[in-house]
Amino acid sequence: MRLGGQYEWVLSDGMGSITLGASARYRSEMALAVDNADIFTQAIYAGMWQDAYWLYDAQIVWNSEDDHYSVGVYGRNLGDEVYRTDAQEFSSVGGIRTAYYGDPATVALRVNVRY
């Protein structure tokens, strides 16, 4: 599920506009791999499931009146949630289990010039 919104303010005297936006993304509990449990006992392998989590993002962007220039600050995963996005179970290769994690909290400054 994703909830989000944004609002744009037009600045006076040809100064362009400012857009402020935010979103929240929810992901329910999920299996990270098809081979996430022992086929005989059905015991779930540690690290092969991800609990439910929320991610929060926000941005503020200035756009020039002619839309040729913009400067924005973008924040992703602002709650710094630690979450897994995928996993693999290699029991036939020494019982190796691998998990892949989502990005930590990040903030980026982006400057665009359109011509």
N, C-alpha and C positions, 0 to 999 in steps of 0.2 A: 504494500500500500504506500502511496506517496501523497502527501498533502503539501501544498505550496501556494505561494502568492507573491505578487510584486506590485509595486506602485511607482508611477512615474510622475515627477514634478517638473513642469516646464519652467525654466528660469526666465527672468525678465531681461529685457534689453539684448536679445539675441545671444544669450550666454549658454544656450543649449538646454540640456535636461539632465536630471539625476534620477536613476532608477534604483530602488531598494527592493531586494527580494530575499526570500527565505523558503526553505522546504524541510520537511521531515520525512524520512523514509523508514518504513517498518518492514522487517522480514521475520516471518514466523519460524519456528524450529524447522530444521530441514536436515535430511541426510546429505552428506557431502560426496558419497560414492555409492555405487550399486553394491559393492562388496563391503558393507559397513558392519556386518555381524557374522559370527561363526555360523556356518551352514548347518552344523549339527546341533549346537546348543542354543542358537539364536541370541547368544550373549553379544551385546553391542560392543564394538571395539572403541576404546577411548580415542577421542580426536576425530572420529568419523561422523560426528553429528555437530551441528551448530545450534545453540540455543537462540531464542528470539532476540532481536536487537533493534535499536533505533539509530539512525544516522541523521545528523543535523547539518545543513548547509546554509550559507548566506552569501550575499554579494551586494556591493554598492558600485554603481557604474555612472560615470559622467560621459555624456555624448554631446559633441558639438552640434550646433544648430543645423549645419549642412550635412551632418552624419559622416563626415570624413575622418573625424578623430574621436577616440574614446579612451578612457582610462578607468580601469576597474580593479577592485580588490575582491577576491573570491576566497571564501573559506569552505573547506570540505571536511566532513567528519569532525565537526567542531567539539563534540563531546569526547573525542579521542577514544572511541570504542574499539576494542580489540576483537576482531571477528574473522572467522575463516570463511573462505569463498569456495574452496574445493579441497578434496583429499583423495589420496590413493593408498590402497592397501596391497603390499607386495609380500604376502606370506610365503610365497614360493621362493623368495629371494631373501631368506634370513629374517622374515617377519618384519620387514621395513614398512613403516607407515609414514606417509608424507602429507602435510597439510600446507595449504597456501592461504596467506592472510591478506585481508583488504588493506588499503592504504591507511596510514595513521592520520591524525589531524594535519591538514596542510592549509597554508595561506599563500596565495599567489597574487602578484601585481601584474596586470596585463595592460599593455599599451598597444592600441591598434591605429593604423593609418590606412585609410581606404582612398584610393584614387581612381 
